[in-house]
């Protein structure tokens, strides 16, 4: 009999998980596919299919604690994103989804488990509680890909993050009831234990959040130690709460994150950004570990009962739960249906279901062994289904940004208005923002969408829907402000998508800034003064279509003095050009250029489709 693959060392195993997780996410970005699907597939291939990696064998007893800590950090980061001020438009919907949807979803999930999957009521009650979670580990990547409008995105995000600890506690409650029925423990004692654990978790989360914000605000922690102190406190709160009541640590860290998110910390942006980066690594790692930890024998237990159960949950239990919870609310019907048809399950479901499945089996309940494969089947099915359907469904319902990403222009000068007017003619989303309302006169006269206010303000953050915009140009008459805005928005839009007009004194060694600050220079190396002076002299923006007969070389020959600012490909996707970038050209693409008066008058008449 041939020997199986040799066990990997823990260090090699961790390296493999990191490479697979990050590699899958990068490949998904490159191929425009849901990252979660590729991570799940990668874990299954190296785990049960090829047998190269077995987390239980290669990592050993550290696997469970690692997943628990990773889930805690993910939920804490989720809590950090829950700014109560951003909930203004979706507060009613979120409240209903938690207060009405969670209990109803629990009941319907338990019924589906019992009558469709054939599981006993004891196991169904425990597993049904866990099933109300929709998983921030899955929702966040899907929302990033689908580019939903603000309110439906908030509904899905808040429901996922708030219901995760609620679902874990529901499972704890159901398990306590099962324990009471199978032991001499009194119901009063079990309820008291649950209440104590929940109370301790809530108090610990609030106390830790309050203490941390006080320490940071009063300068008791140096800047370079803020993230390490945050991590240490997070792990301590999770461990302490979990020692009182298992799984209550998830509630504690979520409350802690929620408190910090609403404390107006000056260093909050840096903390949240670091946590987001850590979460990307943890989500990918946990999905690889959970998928690879499945065995072929376990997967073989997924029969037609499991398939029917998953279908009933997706097509019946989830829609009924959401539609009943949101009935007679101010949430529009299209948004109700989007949320009702979107319920991906994630890491918390698999991790907590596996834990309680083992505990139920230890109590002599045979159905407990079926919990883990059913949980994995539900997660795999919903991740794959919603990974591919959320964006098209949102487009059908008119709830996505739709079309190619547009441009956010900060600065309402005439040059910005002229560029915005051309982009709007090409049916690309454009928004012009300026703190000075008077500067927006040209943009308003051109019929462009405008926002009078500071793009860095809380009003802009909570009012503007920036999903339709994939690129930013900072073009105010204040070079320092342009640099500040470009630096601030770069992590959100990607540094390769943030541009600014050339600083007037950028060539001076005294005024030159490091590469870490500001955005990329717009093509043409123009300062604010240069751009607007040329516009007054008669320069104009023009878009010219390329064909097989009229190529990029032909255009360049006719427009030697023009400045190419951007191009669109044959699908209409815009690409802004920075200093040193060259257009790709090709039939069906368009060249967007800033052209001098002579070229505009003489050179464009013979060219193919212009805007």
N, C-alpha and C positions, 0 to 999 in steps of 0.2 A: 504493500500500500504506500503510495507516494506521500511524502511529508508535506504538510501545509507550509505556507509562507512563514519565514522567520519573523519573530516579533520585532517591532521597531523600538528603538530606545525612546524614552520620553521626550528627549530633546529633538530627535528626528521627527517624532509624531507631531510635536508642536509646530515645527518648521513646515511640515506637510500641510497641516491645517491652515496655517497662515497663508502659504502659497496658493492653496486651492481656493480659499475664501476670497482673498483679494484678487486673485487671477480670474475667478468666476465673475466678480463684480466688474472688473475692467473689461472682460470680454463681453459682458452684457451691455455695458455702456457703448462699446465699439459696434456691436451688432444691433443695438436698440432693442434688446430683449429684456424681459423682467429678470433682474439679478437673482431674486429668490429662487426662481426655477432652475437656473444654472447651478446655484449652490447646492440645491437639493439633489440635482442630477450628479454633480461631482462627488458628493458624499456617498450616494448609492453605488456609484461605479467603483470607487476605491475601497468601499466597505463590503457589503454583502455580495456584489457581483464579482469582483476580482479577488477579494479577500486580502488585499494588500495592507489594509489598515483596520484594526479592530480596537476602538477606543478602550473597551473594557480590558482587553489584553495588554495594549501598549501603554496606556496611561494608568490603568488600575484604579485603586480606590479614590484617587484624586478627581475622577471624572465627575461624580455627582456634585461635590463642593464647587468645582470649577464652573459647572453649568449654573448652579444656584447663584454664585457670586456674579456671573456674567448677566443673568437675568435681572438681578437686583440693580446693577449699574445701568442696564438698558432702561429699566422702569424709572430710575432716578433721573436719567437724562430726559425721559418722556415728561416727567413732572416739571423739569426745568423749562420745557417748551410751553407749559400751560400758563400763559399770562392771562389773568382774569379779564384784563382790559380788552384782549383780543376776542373774547367770547361774546361780545355785545350782540352780534347778529345771530348767534347760534345757541344762546343760553337756554332758551326754552326747549329746543330740540335735544340738547345734551342732557338736560335734567330729566326729560321724559325717557330717553334711551337708558338712563341709569336706574331711575326709580321705578319705572314701569317695565321697560324692556328687559332688564336683568332678571327679575323674578319670573316674568312670562317666558323668557328664553330658557331659563332653568327648567321650568315645568314642561315645555314643549320638547326640549332636548332629552329629558328623562323619559318622556313618553315614547319618543322615537327609539331610544335605546331599548326600552322594554318590549314594545310591540313590533318593531321592525328588525332590530339586531338580535332580539331574543335574550336579552340580559335581564337578570333579576332586578327587582325594585331597589334593593340595597345598593348594588353597584351602580345602577342607573341614576340614583339620586346623587351619589358622590360625583360620578363622571359628568352628569348633567350640569352640576354647578360649575365645573371647570370650563364647560363648553360655551359659557356666555362670553368668554374673552374673545376678542377679535385680533388682539396682538399688535402692539406698536412696532414690533420687530418686522412685521410684514407690511403694515399700513404705510409706514414712513417711506420705504423705497417705492411702493406703488404710487403714492401721491407725488413723489418727485418725478416719476416717469409720466404719469397721466396728466399733469398740469391742470388740476381741477380749479374751478372758481373757488373764491374764499370760503363761503359758508358751507357747502358740502364737504370741502376738505376739513374744515374745523369740526364738523359733526363726526366724521369718521375718525379723525385724530383724537379728539377728546373722548369719544366713546371707547376707543381702544385702550387708551392709557388709564382712564378711570376704572373701566371694567376689569382690567387685568388683576389688580389686587382684590377687587370685589369678588371675582370668580374664584380666586384661590381661597378666600375666606368662606365662600359658599360651600366649597368642597370640604373645608375643615368642619363647618357646621354639620353637613350631612354625615361626614365620617364620625363625628362625635355622637350623633344619633344612632348610627349603626353600632358603635362601640357600647353605648348604653344598653341596646337591645341584646348584646351578646356577652355582657359582663354584669358584674354586680354593681357597677358604677351607677349612681343615681342620676336622673335627668337633671336635677337641680345643680349637681356638682359639674356636670358636663357644660351646662349653659353658663354657669359661673366662670368656668375655665375659659370658655370662648369669649365672654364679655371682658374678663381680665386681660386676655391676650390682645383683644382689639383695642381696649382702652390704653394699655401700655404702648402699643404700636403707635397710636395716634399721638399720645403725649411725647413719646420719644422723637417722633418725626417733627413735631412742632418745636420742642425744646432744642433739638439739634439745629434746625433751621434758624431759629431765633438767636441762639448762641453764636452760630457761625457768622450770621450777618452783622451782629454786634461787634464781633472780634475783627472782622474785615473792615467795617466802617470806621472803627476807632483806631485802626492802625496797629492792632495787637499781633497781626501776622504779617511778616514781610511779603512783598509781592511774589518773590521767587518761591515761597513756600505755600502759597494759597492753594494750588492744585493738589500737592501732596497732603496738606491738612484736610482738604475736602474729601479726598479718597479715603484717608484713614478714618475720618469721622463717619463716612458713609458705610464702610465695612463694619465699624463698631456698632452703629445703630442697627444694621441688618442682623448681625450676629446676636446682639442682646435681645432684640425683639423676637427673633426666631427661637431663642432659648426658652422664652415664656410660652409661646404658642407657635407651632410649626407653620410656616408660610405667612405669618403675620409680618415678617420682615419686609415683604413686598409692599404692604400697606405703609409701613413706617418710612421707607425710602421714597415712596411716591409723594407722601405728604411733605417730607423734608424738601424734595425738589420743588414742589408747588410753592412752598413758603419762600424759598430763595428766589424763585422766578418773579415773585411779586413784591420783593423787598427793595427794589430800585438800587441795587448795588452798583457802584461805579465800575467795578471790574467784572460785572456779570457777563458781558459779551465775550471776554476772553475765556472765562470759565466754561460758558456754554459751548463755545467753538471747540475747545479742547475735548469736552465731553462728547460732542457729536463725532469727532474723529475716532475717539475710543469706541463709541457705539458701533460705528461702521465695522471696525475690526471684530468686535464681540459678536455682532449679529452674524457675520459671515462665519466666524469660528464655531459658534454654537450650532448653526444649521449644518455645517459639515460634520460635526461630532454626532449630532442626533441622527442624521441620515446614515452615517457610517456605522453607527452602533446597532442598527437593525440587522438581524440575521435573516438568511433565506428561509429558515424554519418559521420565524415570526411572520415574515411577509406572506408565507404560504397559507397562514391561517386567515388571511383576508379573503373571505368567500363572497358569495352573492348576497348574503345577509349584510355584510359590511358595505358592499356597493350600494345596496338599496337604502341602507341607513344614511350613508353620505348624501345620496340623491335627495332623500326626504328632508334632511337638515338644510341643504342648499336651496331646494326649490319650494319648501313649505315652511319649515320651522323659522328660518331666518326672516323671510318676507313677512310672515304673519306677525312675528314679534315686533318688527320695526313699524309696520303699517298701523298696528294697534297702538303702539306707544306714541306715535306721532299723529294719531287721529285727532281732529279738531284743533290742531296747533297751527301756528302761522308759517310752518315750513311748507314751501310750495310742493305740489305733487311730484314734479320732476325730481326734486331733491330727495323726497321720500323714497321714490322708486330706486334711485341710484344707491342710497344707503341700504335699502332692503335687499338689493341684488348684489351687495358687496359685503361679504363677511369672512375674509381670510383669517384662518387661525394660525398661530405661530408658536414660538419657542415655549412660552409659559404653559400652553396647553399640553404639549408633549412632555415637558419636564415634570409638571405637577401630576399629570395623569399617570405617568410611569411610577412615580413615588406612591400614590394612593393605590394603584393597581397592586403593587407589591404588598402593601399593608393589608389590603382586603384579602389577598390570597393567604397571607400569614394568619388571618383570623378564620381561615377555613372556608372562605367564600370563593368557590372555583371560578366564578365569572371574573374575578379580579385579574386573572391572567390574560383576559381578552381586552382589557382596557388599553394597554400600550399599542397593540397593532391597530385597534380602531382609531385611536388618537392620531397615529401616524398617517393612516389612510385619509382621515379628515383633513389634516394639515396639508398633505401632499395634493389632494384633490382641489382644495380651495386655493392654495398657492398657485397652482398651475392655471386653474380656471380664471381666477380674478387677475392673475398676472397678465393674461392675454386679453381679457375682456373689459377691464375697467376703463382704459382709455377709449376704445371704440364705443362703449356704452355711454360714457360721458359726452362724447361727440354727438351721438344720436339724440341724447336728451338736451343738448345745448348747454352743457355744464362744464365744458373744458375750454381752455384758451383757444383751441382750434387753430389750424393753419400754422405757418412758420412763425417762429418767435420774432418779435419786433424789437424796437429800440426805445430806450428811456433816455431822453436828452435833458441834462441838468443845465439850465441856462437858457433864458428866453431871448437871446439876441437875434437880430435879423438873419444871421447865418444859420442858426438852429432852426428858425421857422422855415427858411427856404429848403433845407435838407428834409425837415419833417414833412413839408408839403409834397415833395417828390416821393418819399417813402409811402405816404398815404395814398398817392395815386397808384402805387404798385401794390396796394391792398395789404400793406404790412402795418402791424400795430405800432403806433407812435404815441408817446406821451412827453410833453415838455413841462418841466418843473422849474420854478424859480422862486426864491424867497421874496423878490420884489414884484408885486403885481403889475407895476407899470411896464416891466420888461417883457411882459407876456402879450403886449398889444399886437405885435406882428403875428404871433402864433394864433391868437384869437381871431384876428382878421382873416387868417388863412383857413379858419374852421378846424383847427387842430385841437385835440384834447389837451387841457392844461391843468396844472395844479399849482395854486399860489401858496407857497409855504416851503419850509425847509425839508428837503428829502430825508434828512437825518432825524427829524422830529418824531415823537411818538404819534402825533396826529397822522403823519404820512404812513407810518408803520401800520397803524390800525385802520386807516381809511382807504389807502390805495391798494388796489389789486394788481400786484406786479407780476403775476403768473404769465401774462401774455408777452412779457419782454425778456429777451435772452441776452441783450447787449446794452451797454451803458456808454454814453459819451458825456463827459463833463465839459461844459463850454460857457461858463460864466466869465465875467471880466475880472474875477478874483482868482489868481493862480493858486494861492494857498488853499482856498475853499475847494477848488477843483481837485487838488491833490488829496485833501481830507476826504472828500466824498468818494473818490476813486479807491482810496485805500480801505475805506470802511465797507464798501459794497463788493470789493473783489472776492472775499471768501464766499459770498452768496452766488454771484454770477460767474465766477471763475476769472482769474486774472487775464486769461487770454481774450475775454469778452468785454473788458473794461478799457475805455480809451479816454484821452483828454487832449485838449488843444495844448500845443507846446508852451511851456512856461517862458515868459519874456526874458528872464535872466538865467535860463537853464544852462547856457554855455559858460557862465561865470563860475569859477571854482568855488567862490564864496557862497554861491546860491545853489549850486548843483545838489540834488538830493540822491540818496542811495536808491538802488533798484527796488528795495523793499517797499518804497513809498510811491503812491500815485499809480496811474494807469499807463497803458501804452500810448505813444504818440499817434495821433491820427495821421493818415497818409498825407504827404505834402508838407509836413513839418511846419504847420501854420500856428502862429500865436492868435489870440483872440483879436488883436488889432489887425493882423494880416488878413484873417478870414473875412472880417466885416468890411475892411477897406476894399478888398477885391470885389466883394458883393456890390458895393456902391459904384465901383468902376465898371460894372456890367457883367461880371462873372455870374454864371448860372449853373444850377445842377441839372444834369441830363442823364437819362437812362437809355442805353442803346442795346438793342437785341443783337446777338450774334447768331449766324447760321453757318451752314456748310460753305456757302458762297461768300459770306462776309465774316471773316475770322477775326480773332484777336489781333493778329499781325496787321490786317487791313485797317482795323480801328486805330491801332497805335500809329500807323503811318499817317493817317488823316488828322490825328489829335496829339501831335507831339508835345504841345505845351499844357495839355489838360492834366489835372490831378485825379487819378483814379481813387475814389474814396471807398468803394465797396463793389460787390457783385452779387447777383443772385444766380443760383444754379437752375437747371431745367425744371426743378420742382418748386421754384420760387423761394427757396431757403436763402436768407441773407447772410453774407459774410463780409463784415467790416474789415478793411485793410489797415494795418498799422504801418509805421515807418519800416521799410525794408520788405514788406510783403508784396508778392506778385500775384496778379489775377490768374486764375486757372483757365478761364475761357471755356470754349466748347459750344457746340450748337445747342441752342435753346437757352443759353445763359444770357444775362444782361450785365452790362458794365455801367456802373453809376459813377459819374465823374463830375468834377467841378471844372467847368470849361471857361476859357477867356472869351471876350466878346467876338473876336475875329473867328475863332473856331465855331462858336455857336451860330454865327451868321452864315459862314461859308461851308464849313466842313460836314455838318450833320444832315444836310438836305438829302444826300444820296444814300444815307445809311438806312439799315433796316430797323424794324419797329422801335420808335422812341416813345418815352413817356414825357 
